[in-house]
Amino acid sequence: MPKPVMNFAAEAASRNRGKVLWCITRPDLYAQALTQAGLAPDRVIYIAAGDDKTVLA
C-alpha cells in the first residue's frame, strides 16, 4: 500500500472507537507508522493474507 494511502487510512481509523482490522497482502506494513498516524497498537488486529481474494474471503 502506498505510504500516503496507508497514512490516510490509519488517520481515518484512529478517529473511530474500538478495534481496527488491518489486512495486508504483502509484508510491507511498518506498524510504527500506524502509531505515528494516531492509531494505537493495542487497537489493531493484523491479518496477513496471500492475495486480495483471500483478504475478502
Backbone atoms as SQL, in Angstrom:
CREATE TABLE atoms (id INTEGER PRIMARY KEY, chain TEXT, resi INTEGER, resn TEXT, atom TEXT, x REAL, y REAL, z REAL);
INSERT INTO atoms VALUES
  (1, 'A', 1, 'MET', 'N', 0.846, -1.163, 0.000),
  (2, 'A', 1, 'MET', 'CA', 0.000, 0.000, 0.000),
  (3, 'A', 1, 'MET', 'C', 0.896, 1.232, 0.000),
  (4, 'A', 2, 'PRO', 'N', 0.646, 2.179, -0.883),
  (5, 'A', 2, 'PRO', 'CA', 1.457, 3.400, -0.888),
  (6, 'A', 2, 'PRO', 'C', 1.359, 4.126, 0.449),
  (7, 'A', 3, 'LYS', 'N', 2.461, 4.731, 0.862),
  (8, 'A', 3, 'LYS', 'CA', 2.524, 5.383, 2.167),
  (9, 'A', 3, 'LYS', 'C', 1.429, 6.423, 2.380),
  (10, 'A', 4, 'PRO', 'N', 1.146, 7.331, 1.421),
  (11, 'A', 4, 'PRO', 'CA', 0.076, 8.309, 1.653),
  (12, 'A', 4, 'PRO', 'C', -1.291, 7.658, 1.876),
  (13, 'A', 5, 'VAL', 'N', -1.545, 6.556, 1.189),
  (14, 'A', 5, 'VAL', 'CA', -2.824, 5.857, 1.348),
  (15, 'A', 5, 'VAL', 'C', -2.896, 5.214, 2.726),
  (16, 'A', 6, 'MET', 'N', -1.790, 4.605, 3.158),
  (17, 'A', 6, 'MET', 'CA', -1.768, 3.983, 4.473),
  (18, 'A', 6, 'MET', 'C', -1.961, 5.038, 5.564),
  (19, 'A', 7, 'ASN', 'N', -1.305, 6.175, 5.432),
  (20, 'A', 7, 'ASN', 'CA', -1.451, 7.237, 6.419),
  (21, 'A', 7, 'ASN', 'C', -2.893, 7.730, 6.484),
  (22, 'A', 8, 'PHE', 'N', -3.502, 7.927, 5.342),
  (23, 'A', 8, 'PHE', 'CA', -4.896, 8.368, 5.301),
  (24, 'A', 8, 'PHE', 'C', -5.810, 7.359, 5.987),
  (25, 'A', 9, 'ALA', 'N', -5.634, 6.094, 5.664),
  (26, 'A', 9, 'ALA', 'CA', -6.472, 5.045, 6.256),
  (27, 'A', 9, 'ALA', 'C', -6.247, 4.946, 7.762),
  (28, 'A', 10, 'ALA', 'N', -5.005, 5.048, 8.200),
  (29, 'A', 10, 'ALA', 'CA', -4.701, 4.968, 9.630),
  (30, 'A', 10, 'ALA', 'C', -5.297, 6.153, 10.377),
  (31, 'A', 11, 'GLU', 'N', -5.187, 7.342, 9.808),
  (32, 'A', 11, 'GLU', 'CA', -5.752, 8.518, 10.463),
  (33, 'A', 11, 'GLU', 'C', -7.271, 8.434, 10.526),
  (34, 'A', 12, 'ALA', 'N', -7.889, 7.956, 9.472),
  (35, 'A', 12, 'ALA', 'CA', -9.348, 7.800, 9.475),
  (36, 'A', 12, 'ALA', 'C', -9.770, 6.765, 10.513),
  (37, 'A', 13, 'ALA', 'N', -9.055, 5.664, 10.594),
  (38, 'A', 13, 'ALA', 'CA', -9.387, 4.611, 11.559),
  (39, 'A', 13, 'ALA', 'C', -9.156, 5.080, 12.989),
  (40, 'A', 14, 'SER', 'N', -8.171, 5.938, 13.202),
  (41, 'A', 14, 'SER', 'CA', -7.867, 6.397, 14.558),
  (42, 'A', 14, 'SER', 'C', -8.979, 7.273, 15.127),
  (43, 'A', 15, 'ARG', 'N', -9.811, 7.824, 14.287),
  (44, 'A', 15, 'ARG', 'CA', -10.908, 8.687, 14.752),
  (45, 'A', 15, 'ARG', 'C', -12.093, 7.889, 15.271),
  (46, 'A', 16, 'ASN', 'N', -12.127, 6.607, 14.991),
  (47, 'A', 16, 'ASN', 'CA', -13.212, 5.750, 15.451),
  (48, 'A', 16, 'ASN', 'C', -12.805, 5.026, 16.716),
  (49, 'A', 17, 'ARG', 'N', -13.797, 4.558, 17.449),
  (50, 'A', 17, 'ARG', 'CA', -13.528, 3.798, 18.673),
  (51, 'A', 17, 'ARG', 'C', -13.460, 2.311, 18.353),
  (52, 'A', 18, 'GLY', 'N', -12.880, 1.569, 19.257),
  (53, 'A', 18, 'GLY', 'CA', -12.859, 0.124, 19.112),
  (54, 'A', 18, 'GLY', 'C', -11.664, -0.382, 18.333),
  (55, 'A', 19, 'LYS', 'N', -11.723, -1.658, 18.017),
  (56, 'A', 19, 'LYS', 'CA', -10.642, -2.336, 17.301),
  (57, 'A', 19, 'LYS', 'C', -10.704, -2.038, 15.811),
  (58, 'A', 20, 'VAL', 'N', -9.552, -2.163, 15.167),
  (59, 'A', 20, 'VAL', 'CA', -9.422, -1.945, 13.729),
  (60, 'A', 20, 'VAL', 'C', -8.810, -3.193, 13.118),
  (61, 'A', 21, 'LEU', 'N', -9.426, -3.728, 12.085),
  (62, 'A', 21, 'LEU', 'CA', -8.886, -4.867, 11.363),
  (63, 'A', 21, 'LEU', 'C', -8.056, -4.341, 10.198),
  (64, 'A', 22, 'TRP', 'N', -6.746, -4.607, 10.219),
  (65, 'A', 22, 'TRP', 'CA', -5.835, -4.103, 9.193),
  (66, 'A', 22, 'TRP', 'C', -5.340, -5.295, 8.388),
  (67, 'A', 23, 'CYS', 'N', -5.791, -5.408, 7.134),
  (68, 'A', 23, 'CYS', 'CA', -5.463, -6.544, 6.269),
  (69, 'A', 23, 'CYS', 'C', -4.405, -6.146, 5.244),
  (70, 'A', 24, 'ILE', 'N', -3.390, -6.978, 5.111),
  (71, 'A', 24, 'ILE', 'CA', -2.341, -6.721, 4.128),
  (72, 'A', 24, 'ILE', 'C', -2.093, -7.977, 3.294),
  (73, 'A', 25, 'THR', 'N', -1.592, -7.772, 2.090),
  (74, 'A', 25, 'THR', 'CA', -1.247, -8.902, 1.225),
  (75, 'A', 25, 'THR', 'C', 0.263, -9.016, 1.021),
  (76, 'A', 26, 'ARG', 'N', 1.001, -7.991, 1.441),
  (77, 'A', 26, 'ARG', 'CA', 2.467, -8.012, 1.368),
  (78, 'A', 26, 'ARG', 'C', 3.006, -7.593, 2.725),
  (79, 'A', 27, 'PRO', 'N', 4.144, -8.110, 3.108),
  (80, 'A', 27, 'PRO', 'CA', 4.714, -7.737, 4.408),
  (81, 'A', 27, 'PRO', 'C', 5.397, -6.368, 4.348),
  (82, 'A', 28, 'ASP', 'N', 4.639, -5.343, 3.982),
  (83, 'A', 28, 'ASP', 'CA', 5.222, -4.012, 3.844),
  (84, 'A', 28, 'ASP', 'C', 4.677, -3.012, 4.859),
  (85, 'A', 29, 'LEU', 'N', 3.991, -3.520, 5.876),
  (86, 'A', 29, 'LEU', 'CA', 3.422, -2.643, 6.889),
  (87, 'A', 29, 'LEU', 'C', 4.470, -2.324, 7.942),
  (88, 'A', 30, 'TYR', 'N', 4.645, -1.050, 8.202),
  (89, 'A', 30, 'TYR', 'CA', 5.532, -0.591, 9.257),
  (90, 'A', 30, 'TYR', 'C', 4.628, -0.145, 10.399),
  (91, 'A', 31, 'ALA', 'N', 4.464, -1.000, 11.390),
  (92, 'A', 31, 'ALA', 'CA', 3.490, -0.769, 12.458),
  (93, 'A', 31, 'ALA', 'C', 3.714, 0.554, 13.186),
  (94, 'A', 32, 'GLN', 'N', 4.947, 0.992, 13.311),
  (95, 'A', 32, 'GLN', 'CA', 5.212, 2.253, 13.984),
  (96, 'A', 32, 'GLN', 'C', 4.583, 3.422, 13.228),
  (97, 'A', 33, 'ALA', 'N', 4.452, 3.307, 11.909),
  (98, 'A', 33, 'ALA', 'CA', 3.814, 4.360, 11.120),
  (99, 'A', 33, 'ALA', 'C', 2.343, 4.497, 11.495),
  (100, 'A', 34, 'LEU', 'N', 1.682, 3.384, 11.818),
  (101, 'A', 34, 'LEU', 'CA', 0.292, 3.460, 12.255),
  (102, 'A', 34, 'LEU', 'C', 0.190, 4.225, 13.573),
  (103, 'A', 35, 'THR', 'N', 1.133, 3.979, 14.468),
  (104, 'A', 35, 'THR', 'CA', 1.157, 4.691, 15.739),
  (105, 'A', 35, 'THR', 'C', 1.387, 6.180, 15.507),
  (106, 'A', 36, 'GLN', 'N', 2.293, 6.508, 14.618),
  (107, 'A', 36, 'GLN', 'CA', 2.566, 7.915, 14.317),
  (108, 'A', 36, 'GLN', 'C', 1.362, 8.603, 13.687),
  (109, 'A', 37, 'ALA', 'N', 0.518, 7.834, 13.004),
  (110, 'A', 37, 'ALA', 'CA', -0.689, 8.387, 12.401),
  (111, 'A', 37, 'ALA', 'C', -1.829, 8.490, 13.415),
  (112, 'A', 38, 'GLY', 'N', -1.579, 8.029, 14.655),
  (113, 'A', 38, 'GLY', 'CA', -2.578, 8.160, 15.698),
  (114, 'A', 38, 'GLY', 'C', -3.365, 6.907, 16.009),
  (115, 'A', 39, 'LEU', 'N', -2.972, 5.785, 15.447),
  (116, 'A', 39, 'LEU', 'CA', -3.682, 4.526, 15.672),
  (117, 'A', 39, 'LEU', 'C', -2.893, 3.684, 16.669),
  (118, 'A', 40, 'ALA', 'N', -3.431, 3.553, 17.876),
  (119, 'A', 40, 'ALA', 'CA', -2.738, 2.833, 18.949),
  (120, 'A', 40, 'ALA', 'C', -2.593, 1.354, 18.609),
  (121, 'A', 41, 'PRO', 'N', -1.414, 0.773, 18.871),
  (122, 'A', 41, 'PRO', 'CA', -1.165, -0.629, 18.518),
  (123, 'A', 41, 'PRO', 'C', -2.108, -1.626, 19.190),
  (124, 'A', 42, 'ASP', 'N', -2.605, -1.296, 20.386),
  (125, 'A', 42, 'ASP', 'CA', -3.495, -2.227, 21.075),
  (126, 'A', 42, 'ASP', 'C', -4.895, -2.265, 20.481),
  (127, 'A', 43, 'ARG', 'N', -5.169, -1.390, 19.523),
  (128, 'A', 43, 'ARG', 'CA', -6.467, -1.370, 18.855),
  (129, 'A', 43, 'ARG', 'C', -6.450, -2.096, 17.518),
  (130, 'A', 44, 'VAL', 'N', -5.262, -2.493, 17.047),
  (131, 'A', 44, 'VAL', 'CA', -5.123, -3.038, 15.704),
  (132, 'A', 44, 'VAL', 'C', -5.012, -4.560, 15.726),
  (133, 'A', 45, 'ILE', 'N', -5.819, -5.201, 14.894),
  (134, 'A', 45, 'ILE', 'CA', -5.725, -6.636, 14.656),
  (135, 'A', 45, 'ILE', 'C', -5.158, -6.787, 13.252),
  (136, 'A', 46, 'TYR', 'N', -3.984, -7.380, 13.141),
  (137, 'A', 46, 'TYR', 'CA', -3.302, -7.506, 11.852),
  (138, 'A', 46, 'TYR', 'C', -3.624, -8.855, 11.210),
  (139, 'A', 47, 'ILE', 'N', -3.972, -8.826, 9.945),
  (140, 'A', 47, 'ILE', 'CA', -4.218, -10.032, 9.162),
  (141, 'A', 47, 'ILE', 'C', -3.308, -9.984, 7.935),
  (142, 'A', 48, 'ALA', 'N', -2.501, -11.011, 7.759),
  (143, 'A', 48, 'ALA', 'CA', -1.652, -11.123, 6.578),
  (144, 'A', 48, 'ALA', 'C', -2.218, -12.223, 5.691),
  (145, 'A', 49, 'ALA', 'N', -2.631, -11.839, 4.498),
  (146, 'A', 49, 'ALA', 'CA', -3.224, -12.785, 3.557),
  (147, 'A', 49, 'ALA', 'C', -2.340, -12.876, 2.317),
  (148, 'A', 50, 'GLY', 'N', -2.482, -13.961, 1.590),
  (149, 'A', 50, 'GLY', 'CA', -1.649, -14.171, 0.412),
  (150, 'A', 50, 'GLY', 'C', -2.010, -13.287, -0.777),
  (151, 'A', 51, 'ASP', 'N', -3.293, -12.946, -0.909),
  (152, 'A', 51, 'ASP', 'CA', -3.709, -12.118, -2.042),
  (153, 'A', 51, 'ASP', 'C', -5.023, -11.408, -1.694),
  (154, 'A', 52, 'ASP', 'N', -5.467, -10.524, -2.586),
  (155, 'A', 52, 'ASP', 'CA', -6.668, -9.733, -2.334),
  (156, 'A', 52, 'ASP', 'C', -7.916, -10.622, -2.185),
  (157, 'A', 53, 'LYS', 'N', -7.983, -11.686, -2.957),
  (158, 'A', 53, 'LYS', 'CA', -9.142, -12.580, -2.883),
  (159, 'A', 53, 'LYS', 'C', -9.255, -13.211, -1.494),
  (160, 'A', 54, 'THR', 'N', -8.110, -13.578, -0.927),
  (161, 'A', 54, 'THR', 'CA', -8.103, -14.174, 0.399),
  (162, 'A', 54, 'THR', 'C', -8.514, -13.159, 1.459),
  (163, 'A', 55, 'VAL', 'N', -8.100, -11.906, 1.305),
  (164, 'A', 55, 'VAL', 'CA', -8.496, -10.854, 2.252),
  (165, 'A', 55, 'VAL', 'C', -10.018, -10.735, 2.293),
  (166, 'A', 56, 'LEU', 'N', -10.656, -10.819, 1.138),
  (167, 'A', 56, 'LEU', 'CA', -12.096, -10.631, 1.060),
  (168, 'A', 56, 'LEU', 'C', -12.892, -11.878, 1.416),
  (169, 'A', 57, 'ALA', 'N', -12.224, -13.010, 1.555),
  (170, 'A', 57, 'ALA', 'CA', -12.924, -14.260, 1.862),
  (171, 'A', 57, 'ALA', 'C', -13.433, -14.310, 3.280);
